[in-house]
Structures are given as structure tokens and as C-alpha cells.
Amino acid sequence: MSSETDTPERARPEPIQAVPVRHPGRWVAVAVIGVLVAMFVHLLVTNKAFNWAFMVDEMFRPPIMEGLRGTLALTVLAMVIGVSLGVVVAIMRLSENPILRGVSWAYTWFFRAVPRLVLAILFGNLGILWARIEFGLPFDRQIGALFGVNDFEARLFGFSALEILTGFVAGMLALGLSEAAYMAEIVRAGIQSVDEGQTEAAQALGLSRTQILRRIVLPQAMRVIIPPTGNETIAMLKDTSLVAFVPVSTELFFQLKAVGNRTFQVFPMYVAACLWYLLLTSVLLVGQYYLERHFSKGFGKSAQAKIRLRGITAEAGGSASEAGR
């Protein structure tokens, strides 16, 4: 016999019996969450204080829809002011001119320090300062008195302050000017995120500073600017409810609150306000998602996640630093 037949056949090892790791904590969490959800649904269904039939019937009446249009218009106009002025303030902040940098810093300091509710009420009472808002040569009467002309006036045109500074205009200015301070910091961070080599290469090609900013820097900075701008737009939509205290009658929360006060169904109308804002912000979140995906092309998912996280962190920081915003 050969040696191979003398050696006993080596037994094969038995397959490993892997025992799955148990996670009892997960089941406990599921049970707790399930009980809480069931309690919440039971509350919604059985508690008559919600008065769902009345709420649904009132949510789509003409005054509420007028308030909805006013809220959307106020959001768009305030964001247009905020973004446009924010870009200007950001460029001033990055300027080599110390005066421009100082003015931009003072602007952002003031409007980030004062809560938006206070600003809205303050702007709504600006008519106390001026009976008329006039345009012309500054200090015309003082100049005339200096030269002995007491009735000298160099004013081109003017308006009654109460006619111009309506509640809607006051709320729009307060929200827009406040938003510009936040957008200035967002735009400044976006511009600084672009590598300086891009600017140096553009200068070597003979482009002017305006052309470099418009064609080279801002398009690349958009991937950093868009996510926090989307968050600011959503926050602005919710902050329009603050102008109800100016007051602005053509606003969603004002109209819902008015219906509740008139019918003594205050709580159902507050719930209706929550539902409307949930719907509107959900639509904006979808739009923000597609904008982020468009401007993040070519940077990978990790870069997109970092940019999105940066925007969420900026929003959370702003909310924490200014609860009254």
C-alpha cells in the first residue's frame, strides 16, 4: 500500500454557525414609538377640539387664499431684496477699501443682532418719524438759512409716509433688509470657497474684476451658496408670520388667526396654519433638492453632503443665536 492509503482522510471543518446579533434595544424603541404614534393618532381622531370639518371648510375660503398669496409674495420680494443686497454687502466686505468693509460689517452686525419681530414692528411705526418722505437736495433748508434764504427748498417730489409705508411694505423691508445681512455672510463664504488660483488665472487672461466675479467666481460659488440660501428661503416663508403683528392683513397667519378669533375656534385655525406651512415648506424642500443636485454636478456625493451639512449647520446656528428671528 502507498503512504496515501495509510494516512487517514482529514475531516473537513464544519461550517460556522453564525448567530445573528440581537438588538433588543431596537425592538424597545419600535414599541415605544409605536405606542406614541398610536396615542397621537387617537388624539387626532377622537379629540373634538380639533374640529376637523370646520378646519377643512375654512382653510380654502377666499380670505385665506388671499393671505396665502400675500405670504408667497412677501417671501419672494423679501428674498429678492435679501439676495440682491446681500451680494452687494458681501462684495463690500471683501473689498480692499476699509470704509466699505466697515460699513458692511456695521450693517451685518445691526441686522443680525436685532430680532426680526422687533424690526417688523419698528418699520411699521416709521411714520412717527416723518409725516412725508421727500427726495431732493439734502439739508436744503439748512443751506438756505446759511445764505440767508429762509424759504429755500430743493425738493423734487415726496409722498405721505403713511401712504408709502403700509404694513406690507414695512414688513417686506424689515424682512428683506434683515435677510441681506445673513445672505451677505453666505455669499462671502461661497466666494471665499473658490480657489484663489481661479482668480489669478483669470487675471492673467486679462479679465476685469467684474468679469472675474461674474464669470469665474460666482458660478463656482453657487454650489456652496445654494443650500443655505434654500434654508434661508424656507425660514423666510415661516418668518412672514411675524408681520401679522405689524399688522399686515394680507398674510396667511393673520387671516387664519382672524377666522379663529371671529368664530371662537382658535385652536383649529392654529392647526390649519401648521398644515399650510408644512405644505409650503415641503414644496420648497423639493425645489431645494433639485437645485442642489443641479449645481453640485461633478463634485460627487461626499461634496454634496458636506455642502448640505454646511447649510443646515448655518441655519441651526442662526436659529440658536437669534431665537426671536
QUILINSUL-V698615 format. One record per residue. N is the residue number from 1. PSI is psi in whole degrees, 0 to 359 (NA if undefined). BURIAL is I if it has 9 or more other C-alpha atoms within 8 Angstrom, else O. D_LAST is the distance of its C-alpha to the last C-alpha in Angstrom with 1 decimal. Layout:
n->N psi->PSI burial->BURIAL d_last->D_LAST
n->N psi->PSI burial->BURIAL d_last->D_LAST
This chain:
n->1 psi->147 burial->O d_last->94.2
n->2 psi->167 burial->O d_last->91.5
n->3 psi->335 burial->O d_last->89.0
n->4 psi->324 burial->O d_last->86.3
n->5 psi->335 burial->O d_last->87.9
n->6 psi->330 burial->O d_last->88.4
n->7 psi->124 burial->O d_last->84.7
n->8 psi->146 burial->O d_last->82.8
n->9 psi->129 burial->O d_last->80.0
n->10 psi->127 burial->O d_last->76.7
n->11 psi->139 burial->O d_last->74.5
n->12 psi->141 burial->O d_last->71.1
n->13 psi->143 burial->O d_last->68.1
n->14 psi->147 burial->O d_last->66.5
n->15 psi->145 burial->O d_last->63.1
n->16 psi->129 burial->O d_last->60.2
n->17 psi->92 burial->O d_last->58.8
n->18 psi->125 burial->O d_last->55.1
n->19 psi->118 burial->O d_last->53.4
n->20 psi->143 burial->O d_last->49.8
n->21 psi->130 burial->O d_last->47.2
n->22 psi->143 burial->O d_last->46.0
n->23 psi->78 burial->O d_last->42.3
n->24 psi->332 burial->O d_last->42.4
n->25 psi->327 burial->O d_last->38.8
n->26 psi->316 burial->O d_last->37.8
n->27 psi->324 burial->O d_last->39.8
n->28 psi->316 burial->O d_last->38.4
n->29 psi->318 burial->O d_last->34.8
n->30 psi->318 burial->O d_last->35.9
n->31 psi->316 burial->O d_last->37.5
n->32 psi->314 burial->O d_last->34.5
n->33 psi->319 burial->O d_last->32.1
n->34 psi->318 burial->O d_last->34.8
n->35 psi->317 burial->O d_last->35.1
n->36 psi->319 burial->O d_last->31.4
n->37 psi->317 burial->O d_last->31.2
n->38 psi->319 burial->O d_last->34.4
n->39 psi->320 burial->O d_last->33.0
n->40 psi->315 burial->O d_last->29.8
n->41 psi->319 burial->O d_last->32.0
n->42 psi->321 burial->I d_last->34.3
n->43 psi->315 burial->O d_last->31.5
n->44 psi->323 burial->O d_last->30.4
n->45 psi->321 burial->O d_last->34.1
n->46 psi->337 burial->O d_last->35.6
n->47 psi->118 burial->O d_last->33.0
n->48 psi->348 burial->O d_last->33.7
n->49 psi->337 burial->O d_last->30.4
n->50 psi->325 burial->I d_last->28.8
n->51 psi->62 burial->O d_last->31.4
n->52 psi->321 burial->O d_last->31.1
n->53 psi->315 burial->O d_last->33.7
n->54 psi->318 burial->O d_last->31.9
n->55 psi->311 burial->I d_last->28.5
n->56 psi->324 burial->I d_last->30.0
n->57 psi->326 burial->O d_last->32.0
n->58 psi->339 burial->O d_last->29.1
n->59 psi->335 burial->I d_last->26.6
n->60 psi->19 burial->O d_last->28.5
n->61 psi->158 burial->O d_last->29.7
n->62 psi->317 burial->O d_last->29.5
n->63 psi->323 burial->O d_last->26.7
n->64 psi->319 burial->I d_last->24.5
n->65 psi->326 burial->I d_last->25.5
n->66 psi->318 burial->I d_last->24.8
n->67 psi->324 burial->I d_last->21.2
n->68 psi->316 burial->I d_last->21.0
n->69 psi->321 burial->I d_last->22.4
n->70 psi->321 burial->I d_last->20.0
n->71 psi->316 burial->I d_last->16.9
n->72 psi->318 burial->I d_last->18.6
n->73 psi->318 burial->O d_last->19.6
n->74 psi->321 burial->I d_last->16.2
n->75 psi->313 burial->I d_last->14.9
n->76 psi->312 burial->O d_last->18.0
n->77 psi->318 burial->I d_last->18.0
n->78 psi->321 burial->I d_last->14.4
n->79 psi->325 burial->I d_last->15.2
n->80 psi->314 burial->I d_last->18.6
n->81 psi->315 burial->I d_last->17.3
n->82 psi->315 burial->I d_last->14.8
n->83 psi->314 burial->I d_last->17.6
n->84 psi->309 burial->I d_last->20.3
n->85 psi->328 burial->I d_last->18.9
n->86 psi->321 burial->I d_last->17.4
n->87 psi->317 burial->I d_last->21.0
n->88 psi->314 burial->I d_last->22.4
n->89 psi->323 burial->I d_last->20.2
n->90 psi->318 burial->I d_last->21.0
n->91 psi->321 burial->I d_last->24.7
n->92 psi->321 burial->I d_last->24.6
n->93 psi->329 burial->I d_last->23.1
n->94 psi->1 burial->O d_last->26.1
n->95 psi->156 burial->I d_last->28.6
n->96 psi->350 burial->O d_last->31.5
n->97 psi->118 burial->O d_last->31.1
n->98 psi->332 burial->O d_last->29.6
n->99 psi->315 burial->O d_last->28.5
n->100 psi->319 burial->I d_last->26.4
n->101 psi->319 burial->I d_last->24.9
n->102 psi->318 burial->I d_last->24.1
n->103 psi->316 burial->O d_last->22.5
n->104 psi->322 burial->I d_last->20.3
n->105 psi->317 burial->I d_last->19.3
n->106 psi->321 burial->O d_last->18.5
n->107 psi->309 burial->I d_last->16.4
n->108 psi->323 burial->I d_last->14.2
n->109 psi->313 burial->I d_last->14.2
n->110 psi->309 burial->O d_last->13.1
n->111 psi->343 burial->I d_last->10.3
n->112 psi->341 burial->I d_last->8.8
n->113 psi->330 burial->O d_last->9.4
n->114 psi->128 burial->O d_last->8.1
n->115 psi->149 burial->I d_last->4.7
n->116 psi->327 burial->I d_last->4.8
n->117 psi->318 burial->I d_last->6.5
n->118 psi->318 burial->O d_last->8.8
n->119 psi->318 burial->I d_last->9.5
n->120 psi->315 burial->I d_last->10.5
n->121 psi->321 burial->I d_last->12.7
n->122 psi->313 burial->O d_last->14.0
n->123 psi->329 burial->I d_last->15.1
n->124 psi->344 burial->I d_last->16.5
n->125 psi->18 burial->O d_last->18.8
n->126 psi->341 burial->I d_last->20.0
n->127 psi->343 burial->I d_last->23.3
n->128 psi->328 burial->O d_last->24.1
n->129 psi->320 burial->O d_last->24.6
n->130 psi->133 burial->O d_last->26.8
n->131 psi->325 burial->I d_last->29.2
n->132 psi->148 burial->I d_last->29.9
n->133 psi->114 burial->I d_last->28.3
n->134 psi->152 burial->I d_last->31.4
n->135 psi->137 burial->O d_last->32.2
n->136 psi->208 burial->O d_last->35.2
n->137 psi->125 burial->O d_last->36.5
n->138 psi->146 burial->O d_last->34.2
n->139 psi->38 burial->O d_last->35.9
n->140 psi->318 burial->I d_last->38.7
n->141 psi->321 burial->I d_last->39.8
n->142 psi->321 burial->O d_last->39.8
n->143 psi->318 burial->O d_last->41.9
n->144 psi->318 burial->I d_last->44.3
n->145 psi->329 burial->I d_last->44.7
n->146 psi->326 burial->O d_last->45.4
n->147 psi->12 burial->O d_last->48.3
n->148 psi->13 burial->O d_last->49.5
n->149 psi->103 burial->O d_last->48.2
n->150 psi->332 burial->O d_last->46.3
n->151 psi->23 burial->O d_last->45.5
n->152 psi->127 burial->I d_last->44.3
n->153 psi->134 burial->O d_last->41.3
n->154 psi->61 burial->O d_last->40.2
n->155 psi->130 burial->I d_last->37.5
n->156 psi->309 burial->O d_last->37.6
n->157 psi->165 burial->O d_last->35.5
n->158 psi->168 burial->I d_last->32.8
n->159 psi->157 burial->I d_last->30.8
n->160 psi->131 burial->I d_last->29.8
n->161 psi->324 burial->I d_last->26.2
n->162 psi->331 burial->I d_last->25.8
n->163 psi->326 burial->O d_last->27.2
n->164 psi->312 burial->O d_last->25.0
n->165 psi->65 burial->I d_last->21.6
n->166 psi->171 burial->I d_last->21.4
n->167 psi->320 burial->I d_last->18.4
n->168 psi->314 burial->I d_last->18.1
n->169 psi->318 burial->I d_last->18.5
n->170 psi->315 burial->I d_last->16.1
n->171 psi->320 burial->I d_last->13.3
n->172 psi->315 burial->I d_last->14.5
n->173 psi->317 burial->I d_last->14.7
n->174 psi->313 burial->I d_last->11.3
n->175 psi->319 burial->I d_last->9.7
n->176 psi->315 burial->I d_last->12.7
n->177 psi->324 burial->I d_last->12.8
n->178 psi->319 burial->I d_last->9.3
n->179 psi->327 burial->I d_last->10.3
n->180 psi->325 burial->I d_last->13.6
n->181 psi->320 burial->I d_last->12.5
n->182 psi->319 burial->I d_last->11.5
n->183 psi->329 burial->I d_last->14.5
n->184 psi->318 burial->I d_last->16.7
n->185 psi->323 burial->I d_last->16.4
n->186 psi->314 burial->I d_last->17.1
n->187 psi->320 burial->I d_last->20.0
n->188 psi->317 burial->I d_last->21.3
n->189 psi->322 burial->I d_last->21.5
n->190 psi->318 burial->I d_last->23.3
n->191 psi->319 burial->I d_last->25.7
n->192 psi->343 burial->O d_last->26.5
n->193 psi->343 burial->O d_last->27.3
n->194 psi->132 burial->I d_last->30.2
n->195 psi->139 burial->O d_last->33.4
n->196 psi->337 burial->O d_last->34.8
n->197 psi->331 burial->O d_last->38.1
n->198 psi->316 burial->I d_last->36.9
n->199 psi->318 burial->I d_last->36.3
n->200 psi->320 burial->O d_last->39.6
n->201 psi->320 burial->O d_last->41.5
n->202 psi->322 burial->I d_last->40.1
n->203 psi->324 burial->I d_last->41.1
n->204 psi->332 burial->O d_last->44.6
n->205 psi->356 burial->O d_last->44.9
n->206 psi->15 burial->O d_last->44.3
n->207 psi->146 burial->I d_last->40.9
n->208 psi->169 burial->O d_last->38.9
n->209 psi->324 burial->O d_last->35.5
n->210 psi->317 burial->O d_last->34.0
n->211 psi->321 burial->I d_last->36.0
n->212 psi->316 burial->I d_last->35.1
n->213 psi->318 burial->I d_last->31.4
n->214 psi->324 burial->I d_last->31.7
n->215 psi->335 burial->O d_last->34.4
n->216 psi->306 burial->I d_last->34.1
n->217 psi->305 burial->I d_last->30.8
n->218 psi->318 burial->I d_last->28.2
n->219 psi->322 burial->I d_last->30.0
n->220 psi->331 burial->O d_last->30.2
n->221 psi->346 burial->I d_last->26.6
n->222 psi->327 burial->I d_last->25.4
n->223 psi->336 burial->I d_last->25.9
n->224 psi->330 burial->I d_last->23.4
n->225 psi->323 burial->I d_last->20.9
n->226 psi->310 burial->I d_last->21.1
n->227 psi->309 burial->I d_last->19.7
n->228 psi->332 burial->I d_last->16.3
n->229 psi->322 burial->I d_last->16.2
n->230 psi->318 burial->I d_last->16.9
n->231 psi->321 burial->I d_last->14.0
n->232 psi->324 burial->I d_last->11.7
n->233 psi->318 burial->I d_last->13.6
n->234 psi->317 burial->I d_last->13.2
n->235 psi->323 burial->O d_last->9.4
n->236 psi->319 burial->I d_last->9.8
n->237 psi->318 burial->I d_last->12.3
n->238 psi->326 burial->O d_last->10.3
n->239 psi->345 burial->I d_last->7.5
n->240 psi->339 burial->I d_last->10.6
n->241 psi->341 burial->I d_last->11.1
n->242 psi->332 burial->I d_last->8.9
n->243 psi->354 burial->I d_last->11.8
n->244 psi->341 burial->I d_last->14.2
n->245 psi->3 burial->I d_last->13.6
n->246 psi->311 burial->I d_last->14.8
n->247 psi->159 burial->I d_last->16.9
n->248 psi->113 burial->I d_last->17.6
n->249 psi->332 burial->O d_last->20.5
n->250 psi->58 burial->I d_last->20.8
n->251 psi->147 burial->I d_last->17.8
n->252 psi->308 burial->I d_last->18.3
n->253 psi->323 burial->I d_last->16.5
n->254 psi->315 burial->I d_last->18.0
n->255 psi->318 burial->I d_last->21.4
n->256 psi->318 burial->I d_last->21.3
n->257 psi->324 burial->I d_last->20.3
n->258 psi->319 burial->O d_last->23.1
n->259 psi->317 burial->I d_last->25.6
n->260 psi->319 burial->I d_last->24.9
n->261 psi->324 burial->I d_last->25.3
n->262 psi->325 burial->O d_last->28.4
n->263 psi->0 burial->O d_last->30.1
n->264 psi->27 burial->O d_last->29.0
n->265 psi->65 burial->I d_last->27.7
n->266 psi->311 burial->I d_last->24.1
n->267 psi->315 burial->I d_last->23.7
n->268 psi->324 burial->I d_last->25.3
n->269 psi->330 burial->I d_last->23.0
n->270 psi->321 burial->I d_last->19.9
n->271 psi->321 burial->I d_last->21.6
n->272 psi->321 burial->I d_last->22.3
n->273 psi->317 burial->I d_last->18.7
n->274 psi->317 burial->O d_last->18.2
n->275 psi->319 burial->O d_last->21.2
n->276 psi->315 burial->O d_last->20.2
n->277 psi->326 burial->I d_last->16.9
n->278 psi->317 burial->O d_last->18.9
n->279 psi->312 burial->O d_last->21.5
n->280 psi->317 burial->O d_last->19.4
n->281 psi->329 burial->I d_last->17.5
n->282 psi->319 burial->O d_last->20.9
n->283 psi->317 burial->O d_last->22.4
n->284 psi->324 burial->I d_last->19.9
n->285 psi->321 burial->I d_last->20.5
n->286 psi->314 burial->O d_last->24.2
n->287 psi->321 burial->O d_last->23.8
n->288 psi->321 burial->I d_last->21.8
n->289 psi->314 burial->O d_last->24.7
n->290 psi->326 burial->O d_last->27.3
n->291 psi->317 burial->I d_last->25.7
n->292 psi->318 burial->I d_last->25.4
n->293 psi->325 burial->I d_last->29.0
n->294 psi->314 burial->O d_last->30.2
n->295 psi->352 burial->I d_last->28.8
n->296 psi->12 burial->I d_last->29.7
n->297 psi->133 burial->O d_last->33.4
n->298 psi->3 burial->O d_last->35.8
n->299 psi->355 burial->O d_last->33.5
n->300 psi->162 burial->O d_last->34.3
n->301 psi->326 burial->O d_last->32.3
n->302 psi->320 burial->O d_last->31.6
n->303 psi->320 burial->I d_last->29.9
n->304 psi->319 burial->I d_last->27.9
n->305 psi->320 burial->O d_last->26.8
n->306 psi->319 burial->O d_last->25.8
n->307 psi->317 burial->I d_last->23.7
n->308 psi->318 burial->I d_last->22.0
n->309 psi->322 burial->O d_last->21.4
n->310 psi->320 burial->I d_last->20.0
n->311 psi->319 burial->I d_last->17.4
n->312 psi->320 burial->I d_last->16.4
n->313 psi->320 burial->O d_last->16.3
n->314 psi->319 burial->I d_last->14.1
n->315 psi->317 burial->I d_last->11.5
n->316 psi->321 burial->O d_last->12.0
n->317 psi->320 burial->O d_last->11.9
n->318 psi->323 burial->O d_last->8.5
n->319 psi->323 burial->I d_last->7.2
n->320 psi->324 burial->O d_last->9.6
n->321 psi->340 burial->O d_last->9.0
n->322 psi->85 burial->I d_last->5.4
n->323 psi->332 burial->O d_last->5.4
n->324 psi->5 burial->O d_last->3.7
n->325 psi->NA burial->O d_last->0.0
